[in-house]
Amino acid sequence: MRICVVGCGAVGSLFAANLATLDDVEVWAYDVSQAHVDAINANGLRLTGAGEVVGRPCATTDATELPACDFGLVVTKAMHTEPAIRATAHAFADGCVATVQNGLGNEETIAAHAERVIRGTTFPAGKIVEPGVVQWDVKGDTTFGPFEPKPAPFAEVERLAEACTRAGMPTHAVADARGPQWRKVIFNASTNPIGALTGLTHGRVCERPDLRALVSGLVAEGKAVAAAQGIVLDADPEELIDHAAKPEVAYGHKASMLQDVEAHRQTEIDYLNGGIVRFGREHGVATPLNEAIWALVKGVEQSWQ
Amino acid sequence: VIRSVCVAGAGSIGSLLAAHLARVSAVSVLARREAHAQALNEQGLRVSGRADFTASVVAATDPDALPEPDLVILACKGTDLEPLSARLAGRFPGATVMTIQNGLGAEEIVGAHGDWPLLSAVTFMSGTRHGDTHVEYVLDTATWIGPHRGTTEADARIAADLIVSSGLKAEAFADLRPAQWSKLIFNATVNGVAALTELPHDFHFGQEERLSDLGHLVRELVDEGKAVAAAAGVELHDDPWEMNMLATQRGFRHSPSMLEDVEARRPTELELINGSLVREAAKVGVPVPLHTAVYRLVKAKEASYSE
């Protein structure tokens, strides 16, 4: 089996390094960072922290070098999906393409360039420490399911999930992967921008009752949009939010969007709150708070120009 | 007749008023810092920009060191109003006191510290301070004055006439609330959005092309404010959305004071401005979910640097 990880940032590297330890899987890693690619090719891709792994994928910044693959696994930031899949689509002409990205709309973007698409959501997290080295912060499950408008055969979804599980990334293949995806999107859209706009960590957002109520307002809109599509969430985002606020879980965690804002990097707001707003409009569900938060974070991005 | 004025709080608005009024009346300045008072006594107060002159004023940090005025103008920021009013308690019993703070509720804060007759004012002029004794006159828009406790429209007119004779713009109203509420809605919207996005008040606030453009949010915040005003029986003097568009079309990227406060990590006037609007909405039973969200977010942002 040949798998290409498209976008070898922190989470992409977790998949690429672990999958590369399997004897029966050949792993390619496509990334735009020449330094990261060179380090991987010279010394392998090393994970430290939650797991100590060295994998040896074939890394490249040149998409034309990619051979035909059974699977693509897209792990770029959501705003880079389009150029990434456009560059690499030729390698998946006879294969399937899965996404484990944040936000909504990635499957639709990929489906414009690929015939068989797998919807996915993943919870592991990490950060790139230096080229070729990734700190594995959090372990977690991944869920795959066929993307309904252009579905991959379920046997292929299972084959990819089985390989990931065997590689140390526990993965489930399900008929409908929208529940876990929307649970994560609602969680992220209701908490990340609040941290980004106020500068507060997740725990400090949740311990202010008035702000926690605003988070609940955002969650309620997201749930209504999911329900209007017949999506059954696999867990209540409210419980996950309270769980994450505990001191021993993620009280002091600065949401990735807050880190983006502090570094003046474009955020994933268009695919989180923006995604909820767009799906809400398609299904006749009003999302005024998500619209407001979307506009405010876009305003923050515009203030850097 | 107003022969003498005490301007308490010499920020940009206080400095503009003190310098201009000193041309037509005796003016004293109640400053917070000793060095500021001393510099004003020695150097006077210079105005540049739309006017160019230097006025002499008497300044002190202790109200007892100042002559008894006919009119006291409280020109401090809303966040300093409570301590400043407390310092004036028992002083200047013959004077009328005029508030000029943003938002609502300044008159009640001052009124709790003495039984002076009160005038309310809102100002749309702006200036930039270039040190303790130099203020640049930037926007020559008017100050509006209305009666409050123990005063009449005629009292407001006397104060307005004095300000006009000093070279600034002013107008008296029988009821200031329509103007005060127009500015309240405008300020709550523009200051809140600017403090959160850290954008100056520029063209983004009027942009409504894409779904995520900020103009949609600004318009919805204004509409919530208008609904509260209507329920409170206030007929607005100006449409806050038009005020927003006029200001952004001037092509001048004004930094609202709440943005300056957030950038300097100072306490903001959130409670007097956005807090007032949210509380008035609750009083009249009008839901304002977006203003509530903005209020909570700015409050939390302030907490992120002040706690």
Interface residues (C-beta under 8 A of the other chain):
Chain A: I194 L197 T198 G199 L200 R204 V205 R208 D210 L211 A213 L214 G217 D270 G274 V277 R278 P288 L289 E291 A292 I293 W294 A295 L296 K298 G299 V300 Q302 S303
Chain B: V193 L196 T197 E198 L199 H204 L211 S212 D213 L214 H216 L217 E220 P289 L290 T292 A293 V294 R296 L297 K299 A300 K301 A303 S304 Y305
